[in-house]
Amino acid sequence: MLKAIPRDRLGPDRSGALRRHVVRMSTAAIARNAPCPCGSGKRFKDCHGCLGGNEAAPTTADELLREAQVRFAANEPRAALELLARALELAPERADLLRERARVEWTLGGTDAEPTCRTALALNPADPIAWNLLGEILVKSDPAAAEAAWREALAIDERNPEALFHLGNRLRERGEHDAAIAYFERALERAPGHAGALNNLGLALEARGDAQRAEARYREVLEAQPQHADALANLANLLQAQERYREAVLAYEKAIAVRRDFPAKFWRARGIALGELNAFAEAEKSFREAARLVPDQVHTQLNIGSMCIEQEKFEEAIAPLARALELDPGNAYALTMLTYSRMQCCVWDGLDESFARLRVLITDAKPGSQYNAIPFPLLAMPLEPQIALLSAAALARQIAANLAAKRLSEAAGRPASGKLSLGLVSSDFRDHAVGHLLVECLERIDRSRIETFGYSLVPEDRSVFGQRIVRAFEHFTDCCFESAEQVARRIRG
């Protein structure tokens, strides 16, 4: 499987501005046991949510506003808009009524939201809530104007958590992570525990390279809201990047149990984690979902093909690999695996042309290429040994480059035992061709002179032959769920 996937991130939490310390309507349907938005102090089910209630119809502007808040919280924005229109007939100069009408218009996608909000600000320019709302209305069409609106809110109230939150998002999007972190932390001083601020603080910390603190912020969100889908997805991506694949897959599954409308990069990252755990069928499904969302992404097509090959579904591998080659004609990996799959299916047409093309791609490979040919399938093709050597060398350089940043410090020497220590790391300590070639060699090693260590990258093979290989080593360790760094540390002892 291809592992050099560019690591993408989910978008920030924009699930609404900070609600602590500000009076505003919620866009979420209200729970019956939650406090009633009208401000009575009663539970919703005992107040405006009372089934069959006989409350008197609202007649004043304040009563109409409270009723509009209830309707809006109950996910009835059109009813809320009608109530606000009636309130404005009674009090046309009230800025708060205009502001809340703008909020409902914005929720409904109307074009009147911006002018309505600006009218409210003309009546009360010192209202930070209205400035924050204007920023939210403008952020997609005019980000600079949105930022200016949030800075107006901050000029009125320098500790306004909602303005700090939105400005932190703008800074993070521009790559100014240190400044973004400072804004999110200031927002959390006024609104401690706010899920959106904690989630986006985690994104900024992670972008700055502080994965440990980022993980702590995501987990803080999930401690309070276990079904916060964005925090689950961001935590999963962070764990996947750290090669903590079992933990990552658990977080991915929790996220999709909440909702499935994630972007393609989520499904690609989930597929990588599943593939690393040898869950090839589920990984294939995840990559296919990514391809459904973004059909022409080379890496996704390659990963679909790779997962099919891992399952020996060679016929199904052909289409995605061919598509990847259409998108990237110089892709040596795609051509190697496509040719190999066609050979497995006895599709002989055009094979000579494929072999000739492989010779050219491997001989003329550009240094640092991400998509190198895989040497083992080349051994099944009528290619010169020099071609296989070039391919193996290019792949070795790619692996070394990927691991260079993870180089460990010098290890302390092992206590002298009087024996030569020989360690082997492989995914083939099982009923496999390499295992059959190797086992007798291992069994014939003179254990009085050589101490052997086996580190398996796949689950221990419990078959008769698999256990023969295990016994051929003096020390055998199943490392199938460990990262490359963890395996290296284990080898160093």
C-alpha positions in Angstrom: 0.0 0.0 0.0 1.2 3.5 -0.7 2.0 5.2 2.6 3.3 8.6 1.5 -0.1 10.2 1.5 0.0 14.0 2.1 -1.6 14.6 5.5 -4.6 16.8 5.2 -6.7 18.2 8.0 -10.3 18.7 8.5 -11.6 22.2 8.5 -12.0 24.1 11.7 -15.0 24.0 13.9 -17.4 26.7 12.6 -20.4 25.2 14.4 -21.4 28.6 15.7 -19.8 31.4 17.6 -19.0 31.2 21.2 -22.3 31.4 23.2 -21.1 32.0 26.7 -21.5 35.6 27.9 -23.4 36.6 24.8 -27.2 36.7 24.2 -28.0 35.1 20.9 -30.2 32.5 19.3 -29.1 29.0 18.7 -29.4 27.2 15.3 -29.7 23.8 17.0 -33.0 22.1 17.8 -33.5 22.4 21.6 -33.7 19.4 23.9 -36.8 19.2 25.9 -34.9 19.1 29.2 -32.7 22.1 28.3 -33.4 25.5 29.7 -36.1 27.4 27.7 -34.5 30.1 25.5 -37.2 32.6 26.7 -35.2 33.2 29.9 -37.9 32.0 32.3 -35.5 29.6 34.0 -37.8 26.7 33.4 -37.0 23.6 31.3 -38.2 23.8 27.7 -40.7 21.0 28.1 -42.3 22.9 31.1 -42.4 26.2 29.4 -42.7 27.0 25.6 -42.1 23.3 24.8 -45.1 22.2 26.9 -47.3 20.0 24.7 -50.8 21.4 24.4 -49.9 24.5 26.4 -52.3 27.4 26.5 -50.0 30.3 26.8 -51.4 33.7 25.8 -50.3 34.8 22.4 -47.4 37.3 22.6 -48.4 40.9 22.1 -45.3 43.1 23.0 -42.1 43.3 21.2 -40.2 41.7 24.0 -42.7 38.8 24.1 -42.4 38.4 20.4 -38.6 38.3 20.6 -38.7 35.6 23.3 -41.1 33.5 21.3 -38.9 34.0 18.2 -35.9 32.8 20.2 -37.9 29.7 21.2 -39.0 29.0 17.6 -35.4 29.5 16.3 -34.0 27.2 18.9 -36.6 24.6 18.0 -35.3 24.7 14.4 -38.3 26.7 13.1 -36.5 29.7 11.5 -39.4 30.8 9.3 -41.7 31.0 12.2 -39.1 33.0 14.1 -38.8 35.4 11.1 -42.5 36.0 11.1 -42.5 36.8 14.9 -39.6 39.2 14.5 -41.4 41.0 11.6 -44.4 41.5 14.0 -42.0 42.7 16.7 -40.4 45.2 14.3 -43.9 46.6 13.4 -44.3 47.5 17.1 -40.7 48.7 17.6 -39.0 49.5 14.2 -36.1 51.4 15.8 -34.9 48.5 18.1 -31.5 47.4 16.9 -31.6 44.1 18.8 -34.7 43.1 16.8 -33.0 43.9 13.5 -29.9 42.1 14.5 -31.8 38.9 15.4 -33.8 39.2 12.1 -30.4 39.4 10.3 -29.4 36.2 12.1 -32.5 34.3 11.0 -32.2 35.6 7.4 -28.5 34.5 7.3 -29.5 31.0 8.6 -32.1 30.8 5.8 -29.6 31.8 3.2 -31.3 35.1 2.4 -29.5 38.0 0.7 -31.1 40.5 3.1 -29.0 39.4 6.1 -26.1 41.8 5.5 -28.1 45.0 4.9 -30.4 44.1 7.9 -27.4 43.7 10.1 -25.8 46.9 8.9 -29.1 48.7 9.7 -28.9 47.3 13.2 -25.3 48.6 13.6 -26.3 52.0 12.3 -28.8 52.2 15.2 -26.4 50.7 17.7 -22.7 50.8 16.5 -21.5 49.7 20.0 -23.1 46.3 19.8 -20.3 43.6 19.7 -22.9 40.9 19.1 -24.0 42.6 15.8 -20.4 43.1 14.7 -19.6 39.4 15.3 -22.8 38.4 13.4 -21.8 40.7 10.5 -18.4 39.0 10.4 -20.1 35.6 10.1 -22.3 36.8 7.3 -19.4 38.2 5.4 -16.7 35.6 5.9 -17.3 33.5 2.8 -17.8 36.4 0.4 -15.4 39.0 1.9 -13.0 37.5 4.5 -11.1 40.8 4.9 -14.4 42.7 5.7 -15.4 39.9 8.1 -12.1 40.3 9.9 -12.6 44.0 10.1 -16.0 43.4 11.7 -14.6 41.1 14.3 -11.9 43.6 15.2 -14.6 46.2 15.7 -16.2 43.9 18.2 -12.9 43.5 19.9 -12.4 47.2 20.0 -15.7 47.5 21.9 -14.9 44.5 24.2 -11.3 43.5 24.2 -12.1 40.2 25.9 -15.1 39.3 23.7 -14.7 35.5 23.3 -16.6 35.3 20.0 -14.5 37.9 18.3 -11.3 36.2 19.6 -12.5 32.9 18.4 -13.2 34.1 14.8 -9.9 36.1 14.6 -8.1 33.0 15.8 -9.6 31.1 12.9 -8.5 33.8 10.4 -4.9 33.7 11.8 -4.8 29.9 11.7 -6.0 29.9 8.1 -3.2 32.3 7.2 -0.6 30.0 8.8 0.0 32.5 11.7 -0.3 29.6 14.2 1.4 31.3 17.3 -0.9 34.3 17.0 -3.9 32.0 16.5 -3.0 30.0 19.6 -2.9 33.2 21.7 -6.3 34.3 20.4 -7.9 30.9 21.1 -6.4 30.8 24.6 -7.8 34.3 25.3 -11.2 33.2 24.1 -11.1 30.2 26.4 -10.4 32.4 29.4 -13.9 33.9 29.0 -15.5 30.7 27.7 -13.7 27.8 29.3 -14.4 24.4 27.8 -15.9 25.8 24.6 -15.7 22.9 22.1 -15.1 25.0 19.0 -12.3 27.0 20.5 -10.7 23.8 22.0 -10.9 22.0 18.7 -9.4 24.8 16.6 -6.7 25.4 19.3 -5.8 21.8 18.7 -5.5 22.3 15.0 -3.3 25.3 15.5 -1.1 23.5 18.0 -0.8 20.5 15.7 0.2 22.7 12.8 2.9 24.2 14.9 4.2 20.8 15.7 2.9 20.4 19.2 1.1 17.1 18.8 0.9 16.2 22.5 -0.9 19.4 23.4 -3.1 19.2 20.4 -4.2 15.7 21.3 -5.0 16.9 24.8 -7.3 19.6 23.5 -9.2 17.2 21.2 -9.6 14.8 24.1 -10.8 17.7 26.3 -13.6 18.3 23.8 -14.5 14.7 23.7 -14.6 14.3 27.5 -17.4 16.9 27.5 -18.9 16.0 24.1 -18.1 12.3 23.2 -19.9 12.6 19.9 -18.2 15.8 18.7 -17.5 14.6 15.1 -14.9 17.1 14.1 -12.8 16.5 17.3 -13.0 12.8 16.7 -11.9 13.1 13.1 -9.0 15.5 14.0 -7.9 13.2 16.8 -8.0 10.2 14.4 -5.9 12.1 11.8 -3.4 13.0 14.5 -3.1 9.4 15.7 -2.8 8.2 12.1 0.1 10.6 11.5 1.8 9.2 14.6 1.3 5.6 13.3 -1.0 4.8 16.2 -3.3 3.0 13.8 -5.5 1.0 16.1 -6.3 4.1 18.2 -6.9 6.1 14.9 -9.3 3.5 13.5 -11.3 3.5 16.7 -11.6 7.3 16.5 -12.5 7.2 12.8 -15.3 4.7 13.5 -16.7 6.8 16.3 -16.7 9.8 14.0 -18.6 8.1 11.2 -21.1 6.7 13.7 -22.0 10.4 14.4 -22.1 11.5 10.8 -20.6 10.5 7.4 -20.5 13.8 5.5 -16.7 14.1 5.8 -14.5 15.3 3.0 -12.4 13.0 0.8 -9.2 13.5 2.8 -11.0 12.0 5.9 -11.8 8.8 3.9 -8.3 8.6 2.5 -6.6 8.9 5.9 -9.0 6.3 7.3 -8.2 4.0 4.5 -4.4 4.3 5.2 -5.0 3.4 8.9 -7.2 0.4 8.0 -4.6 -0.8 5.4 -1.9 -0.6 8.0 -3.9 -2.9 10.2 -4.4 -5.4 7.2 -8.1 -4.6 7.1 -7.8 -4.4 3.3 -11.5 -4.8 2.4 -12.6 -2.0 4.7 -9.7 0.2 3.5 -10.7 -0.4 -0.1 -14.3 0.8 0.8 -12.9 3.9 2.5 -10.7 4.8 -0.6 -13.7 4.2 -2.9 -15.7 6.7 -0.8 -12.8 9.2 -1.2 -12.8 8.6 -5.0 -16.6 9.1 -5.1 -16.1 12.5 -3.6 -13.0 13.4 -5.6 -12.8 11.1 -8.6 -9.5 12.3 -10.2 -7.1 12.1 -7.3 -4.1 10.0 -8.3 -3.2 8.8 -4.9 -6.7 7.6 -4.1 -6.9 5.6 -7.3 -3.5 4.0 -6.6 -4.6 3.1 -3.1 -7.8 1.4 -4.4 -5.7 -0.6 -6.8 -3.2 -1.5 -4.0 -6.0 -2.7 -1.7 -7.4 -4.9 -4.5 -4.0 -6.4 -5.1 -3.6 -7.1 -1.4 -6.9 -9.1 -1.6 -5.8 -10.8 -4.8 -8.6 -9.1 -6.6 -6.4 -8.4 -9.6 -9.2 -7.9 -12.1 -10.8 -5.2 -9.9 -7.4 -3.5 -9.5 -7.0 -2.9 -13.2 -9.5 0.0 -13.6 -8.3 2.3 -10.8 -4.6 1.7 -11.7 -5.3 2.5 -15.3 -7.2 5.6 -14.3 -4.2 6.7 -12.1 -1.9 6.2 -15.1 -4.2 8.3 -17.3 -4.0 11.1 -14.7 -0.2 10.7 -14.3 1.3 9.0 -17.4 4.8 9.0 -15.8 3.8 7.1 -12.7 6.1 4.1 -12.4 4.2 2.6 -9.5 0.9 2.7 -11.3 2.4 1.1 -14.5 4.2 -1.6 -12.5 1.2 -2.7 -10.6 -1.1 -2.4 -13.6 1.2 -4.6 -15.7 1.5 -7.1 -12.8 -2.3 -7.2 -12.4 -2.9 -7.7 -16.1 -0.4 -10.6 -16.0 -2.2 -12.2 -13.1 -5.4 -12.0 -15.2 -3.7 -13.4 -18.3 -4.4 -10.2 -20.3 -1.4 -10.4 -22.7 -2.3 -7.6 -25.1 0.2 -4.8 -25.0 2.5 -6.4 -22.4 5.6 -5.9 -24.5 4.8 -2.2 -24.8 4.3 -2.0 -21.0 7.7 -3.7 -20.4 9.4 -1.3 -22.7 7.7 1.7 -21.0 8.7 0.4 -17.6 12.4 0.3 -18.7 12.2 3.9 -19.7 10.4 5.1 -16.6 12.8 3.3 -14.2 15.9 4.2 -16.1 15.0 7.8 -16.4 13.3 8.2 -12.9 13.6 11.6 -11.4 15.4 11.9 -8.0 12.9 12.2 -5.2 10.0 10.8 -7.1 7.1 9.8 -4.8 5.8 7.0 -7.1 8.7 4.6 -7.6 8.3 1.1 -9.1 8.0 -1.8 -6.6 10.9 -4.2 -7.1 9.1 -7.5 -6.3 6.5 -7.5 -9.2 9.4 -6.7 -11.6 10.9 -10.1 -10.8 7.9 -11.7 -12.6 8.6 -9.6 -15.7 11.2 -10.2 -18.5 13.3 -7.2 -17.4 17.1 -7.0 -17.0 18.6 -7.3 -13.5 19.9 -3.8 -13.8 16.3 -2.5 -14.0 15.3 -4.3 -10.8 18.4 -3.0 -9.1 17.6 0.6 -10.2 14.1 0.2 -8.9 15.2 -1.2 -5.5 17.7 1.5 -5.1 15.1 4.2 -5.8 12.7 2.7 -3.4 15.3 2.4 -0.7 16.2 6.1 -1.1 12.5 7.0 -0.8 12.1 5.0 2.4 15.3 6.5 3.8 14.2 10.0 3.0 10.8 9.4 4.7 12.5 8.1 7.9 15.3 10.7 8.0 13.3 13.1 10.1 12.6 10.3 12.6 16.2 9.3 13.1 16.8 8.3 16.7 19.7 9.4 18.9 22.7 7.1 19.2 21.9 3.9 21.1 23.7 2.8 24.1 25.8 -0.3 23.5 24.4 -3.7 24.5 26.1 -5.6 27.3 28.7 -7.9 25.8 27.4 -11.5 25.6 30.2 -13.1 23.7 27.9 -13.8 20.8 27.1 -12.0 17.6 23.6 -10.5 17.7 21.6 -11.0 14.5 18.3 -9.3 14.1 15.8 -9.7 11.2 12.8 -7.6 10.5 10.2 -8.9 8.0 6.6 -9.3 7.1 7.4 -12.8 5.7 7.9 -14.9 8.9 4.9 -17.0 7.8 3.7 -19.5 5.2 5.2 -17.5 2.4 7.9 -18.0 -0.2 10.4 -15.9 1.6 9.7 -17.8 4.8 10.3 -21.1 3.1 13.6 -20.0 1.7 14.7 -18.6 5.1 13.7 -21.1 7.7 16.3 -23.8 7.2 19.1 -21.1 7.1 17.8 -19.9 10.5 17.7 -23.4 11.9 21.3 -24.1 10.9 22.7 -21.0 12.7 25.2 -21.9 15.4 23.5 -20.6 18.5 26.7 -21.0 20.5 28.1 -18.2 18.5 25.1 -16.2 17.2 22.1 -14.9 19.0 19.1 -14.4 16.7 16.2 -11.9 17.0 13.1 -12.0 14.8 10.7 -9.0 14.5 7.5 -9.7 12.6 5.6 -6.9 10.9 2.5 -9.1 10.5 0.6 -11.0 13.1 2.3 -14.2 14.2 1.5 -17.2 12.0 -0.1 -19.9 14.1 0.2 -22.6 11.4 2.6 -25.5 11.8 5.0 -23.8 9.4 4.6 -20.4 11.0 5.5 -21.8 14.4 8.5 -23.5 12.9 9.9 -20.1 11.9 9.2 -18.7 15.4 11.2 -21.6 16.9 14.0 -21.0 14.5 14.8 -17.7 16.4 16.0 -17.5 19.9 13.9 -14.4 20.4 10.7 -13.6 18.4 8.5 -10.5 18.7 5.2 -9.7 17.0 5.5 -6.0 16.1 2.6 -5.9 13.7 0.8 -3.0 15.5 3.9 -0.9 16.2 5.1 2.1 14.3 8.5 2.1 12.6 9.9 4.2 15.4 8.5 1.8 18.1 10.1 -1.2 16.3 13.4 0.7 16.0 13.4 1.4 19.7 12.5 -2.2 20.5 15.5 -3.4 18.4 17.8 -1.0 20.3 16.6 -2.5 23.5 
